[in-house]
Amino acid sequence: MSEHVKRVVTAAALLAFGIGVYFWLRQLGVQILVAAASIAAYWEFLDILLDKSTGSRRFKFWSALAAAALMILLLVTQREWTLTPVYFAFLLFMGQALVASHRHGQPEVHLKDALVQVFGLFYITGFLSFVPEIHAMPNGPVWFILLLGIVWGSDIAAYYGGKAMGRNKLSPNLSPGKTMEGSATALVVNALAAWPVHHFFLPETAAWKLAVIMVLTSAAAMAGDLLESLVKRV
C-alpha cells in the first residue's frame, strides 16, 4: 500500500471512529476515553524522551503517570481546579529530580527529565482536557468532528500539494519532507471548505468566521506536526 493511500485510509478510519464515539457516548464516557488516551499518549511521550541511562526511570514513569492521572481527572471535571494539579505535578517532578540526583548523580539529566515531564503534562493532557468541553458545547460533536477533519484533511492536502508543486522546504532541519507549497495548499483547502461546512453543518456560524477558524486550526495542526518532529529528534 502506497504512502498516500495509507494516509487517506488512516484519516478515514480515525474520522469514522471519532464520529461514532462523539455522537454515541455521553459526557462521562467522553471524559473516560480522553483520560485513557491522555495516559497512553503521555506514557509513549515519556518512553521516547526520558533518559534511558539512569537507574530511576521506573520511578519517574509511575510518578509521572500518577500526576498525569490526577491532572486529567481534575481538568475534565472541574477546570477551576486547574492550578492545583499543576502545582502538585511541578513539586513532584522537581522533588523526584532532587532524590534521583542524590541517589544516582547526573543532576543535569534528572533536571532535564523533570522538565520533559512537566512539558508533556501541559502539552498532552492539558490540551486533550478541552475535548470534553467541546463535546458539551451546542453542536459540540459537530465542532469536534470538524476539528478532526481539519487536522487530517490538512495532512492529506499538504501531502498532495507538496507532491504536485513542492519546491521549497518548510523546515529542512525538522521535517525535510514538508514543503511551503504543501502547507499553502492545506490552508487554501481549509479556507474553501468553510463554505460547504457552513451550508451543510453549521449554518448558525458565518462562513467567513468558519474560514478564519479553519485556517488558523490548520496552521496550528501543522505547527504541532513540526513540534512532534522536534520531539522525535531530541
Secondary structure in CASP SS format (residue, H / E / C, confidence):
PFRMAT SS
TARGET T0000
AUTHOR 0000-0000-0000
METHOD secondary structure of the structure
MODEL  1
M C 1.00
S C 1.00
E H 1.00
H H 1.00
V H 1.00
K H 1.00
R H 1.00
V H 1.00
V H 1.00
T H 1.00
A H 1.00
A H 1.00
A H 1.00
L H 1.00
L H 1.00
A H 1.00
F H 1.00
G H 1.00
I H 1.00
G H 1.00
V H 1.00
Y H 1.00
F H 1.00
W H 1.00
L C 1.00
R C 1.00
Q H 1.00
L H 1.00
G H 1.00
V H 1.00
Q H 1.00
I H 1.00
L H 1.00
V H 1.00
A H 1.00
A H 1.00
A H 1.00
S H 1.00
I H 1.00
A H 1.00
A H 1.00
Y H 1.00
W H 1.00
E H 1.00
F H 1.00
L H 1.00
D H 1.00
I H 1.00
L H 1.00
L C 1.00
D C 1.00
K C 1.00
S C 1.00
T C 1.00
G C 1.00
S C 1.00
R H 1.00
R H 1.00
F H 1.00
K H 1.00
F H 1.00
W H 1.00
S H 1.00
A H 1.00
L H 1.00
A H 1.00
A H 1.00
A H 1.00
A H 1.00
L H 1.00
M H 1.00
I H 1.00
L H 1.00
L H 1.00
L H 1.00
V C 1.00
T C 1.00
Q C 1.00
R H 1.00
E H 1.00
W H 1.00
T C 1.00
L H 1.00
T H 1.00
P H 1.00
V H 1.00
Y H 1.00
F H 1.00
A H 1.00
F H 1.00
L H 1.00
L H 1.00
F H 1.00
M H 1.00
G H 1.00
Q H 1.00
A H 1.00
L H 1.00
V H 1.00
A H 1.00
S H 1.00
H H 1.00
R H 1.00
H H 1.00
G C 1.00
Q C 1.00
P H 1.00
E H 1.00
V H 1.00
H H 1.00
L H 1.00
K H 1.00
D H 1.00
A H 1.00
L H 1.00
V H 1.00
Q H 1.00
V H 1.00
F H 1.00
G H 1.00
L H 1.00
F H 1.00
Y H 1.00
I H 1.00
T H 1.00
G H 1.00
F H 1.00
L H 1.00
S C 1.00
F C 1.00
V H 1.00
P H 1.00
E H 1.00
I H 1.00
H H 1.00
A H 1.00
M C 1.00
P C 1.00
N C 1.00
G H 1.00
P H 1.00
V H 1.00
W H 1.00
F H 1.00
I H 1.00
L H 1.00
L H 1.00
L H 1.00
G H 1.00
I H 1.00
V H 1.00
W H 1.00
G H 1.00
S H 1.00
D H 1.00
I H 1.00
A H 1.00
A H 1.00
Y H 1.00
Y H 1.00
G H 1.00
G H 1.00
K H 1.00
A H 1.00
M H 1.00
G C 1.00
R C 1.00
N C 1.00
K E 1.00
L E 1.00
S E 1.00
P C 1.00
N C 1.00
L C 1.00
S E 1.00
P E 1.00
G E 1.00
K E 1.00
T E 1.00
M H 1.00
E H 1.00
G H 1.00
S H 1.00
A H 1.00
T H 1.00
A H 1.00
L H 1.00
V H 1.00
V H 1.00
N H 1.00
A H 1.00
L H 1.00
A H 1.00
A H 1.00
W H 1.00
P H 1.00
V H 1.00
H H 1.00
H H 1.00
F H 1.00
F C 1.00
L C 1.00
P C 1.00
E C 1.00
T C 1.00
A C 1.00
A H 1.00
W H 1.00
K H 1.00
L H 1.00
A H 1.00
V H 1.00
I H 1.00
M H 1.00
V H 1.00
L H 1.00
T H 1.00
S H 1.00
A H 1.00
A H 1.00
A H 1.00
M H 1.00
A H 1.00
G H 1.00
D H 1.00
L H 1.00
L H 1.00
E H 1.00
S H 1.00
L H 1.00
V H 1.00
K H 1.00
R H 1.00
V C 1.00
END
